[in-house]
Amino acid sequence: MNTHTLLHKAQNIVKLIALPAFVLFVIFVLGAVFFERAQILTQLQCSSTQSVFSPMLFFLVALVGVFLATYVLVILRNHEINALKQLEANRDALLNLTTHQLGMPLATFKWWLEILREGTDTSPAEKEEACDQLQEGIVRLDQIINSLVSATHLRDGQVHYEAGDISLLEAVDSVKKLTAMQLKHRTQTLSVELPCDLPTLHVDGKLLEGVIREVVENASFYSPEGTMIHLRARKAYSRVQIEIEDHGHGIPAEDIPNIFKKFSRASNANGYKPACTGLGLYIAKGIIERAGGSMWLKSELDRGTTVFINLPAAES
């Protein structure tokens, strides 16, 4: 039995026992205190010199204090168990990132280095293929490093954020240009529905573009070729809600609660996008929350996913 399983079982036992035991104990002590108090008041009718507080009452009060302290320690231990579970999950995810995501480009570098050392003659076509593969590996390593750095800055509250009044239409137009090649390669279409009276947003335009691009690219990767991705927005009181819907493979229900956590990926994700750090949605949600917004999703397996982004409108 591994550490993760033991911690999970210990946490379930704490949740199952701690609160009911505490409630029952408090009820018992309060009953005893009231009973003791009633006895003292009865005795006072016979003697006006007797103390109102008996040793038994002091003992019960002290016992309540001890149990309260124990309960607080149990709660703190429960938080510690949660922290250890998250730490172990992050460690496993980082190990997976190191062995799998970094392994592919490093294997490519090693392969072509051995060919160069052997000095075998290579055709122009082979040289071009080598350059393409090496370039792809460099880009992949750069993406991983940037994702790790962004996640660290987000955790430490060091994200460079410059808010300004921007038009959502401009941000979406920029995303359409940036994702056009990928969508064309997969014969997919991005449908955009933005009302003319949509208010401006007071956010960092570049960061918002990055968030929308992340969601659209995910929708593309996790949807079959030839499908359509819908991007809609509407005014909701003093806020703007953006919806990005795909008709893809969806996310298993048990994975949804953790999908925005660091290094988290859906259990079926490797079949559609093997090269992924599991940091994209974590960073995206952090940026949206930094702008005073919220981000969540709804998904149904084999039916598709809709990501919701809710942001405050700029003050008029």
Buried (B, 14 or more C-beta within 10 A) or exposed (E): EEEEEEBEEBBEEBEEEBEEBBEEBBEEBEEBBEEBBEEBEEEEEEEEEEEEEBEBBEEBEEBBEEBEEBBEEBBEBBEEBEEBBEEBBBEEBBEBBEEEBBEBBEEBBEEBEEEEEEEEEBEEEEEEEBEEBBEBBEEBBEBBEEBBEBBEBBEEEEBEEEBEEBBBBEBBBBBBEBBEEBBEEBEBEBEBEBEEEBBBBBBBBEBBBBBBBBBBBBBBBBBEEEBBBBBBBEEEEEBBBBBBBBBBBBBBEEBBEEBBBBBBBBEBBEEBBEBBBBBBBBBBBBBBEBBEBBBBBBBEBEEBBBBBBBBBBBEE
